[in-house]
Amino acid sequence: MHKQKDYRQAMLAKIHIAAKEARICTNSLCRRLCFSELCPSCGAETREMSELDYRRFLFECTGLISCRYMNEAQMERVIRVFELAGFVPKRRGTLKEAMNASRLAMVRKIEAEAERFLGENWEARLRGYCRKVFGKDDLRFCSLKELRHIWGFMRRQEKKQKKKGGKVIYLLNDKKQEGGRR
């Protein structure tokens, strides 16, 4: 019973999302349901689906004006019609995808800051550090934990340079400037 209720709620949510995104052709002879700015059949502009349009659409699909009174088969029919009109439900991302996106963002961050922290030969230094510490040939093969470790290595190198009195080089507007913090 509980799974059935969850499935019904998911279908109801999908219908409401589709109705919010749906558009109706402004051509009085066409009046087609679609999900784009221009009608695919006649090329006329479209407008948002109003509450009245939505109720009329539900009635044409199922003979009912509200999802509240529909059974699962009728709700599936409404979803199918929305999908035939061009509705594509957004897929929820997985935890693995989120972790990979976070990992790739960290790679971009490291690559963006590496020259400032490690100097001119930063690519070779990073590659050598990855091989020595993790046994991996490139940053892109490192896990998020390993990337954080590399970030810490870069920060330590910056601090060592400052303690030695060395100058950290910053690139601003394609001109080298020397000095401390910006």
Order of alpha helices (4+ residues) and beta strands (2+ residues): alpha-beta-beta-beta-alpha-alpha-alpha-alpha-alpha-beta-beta
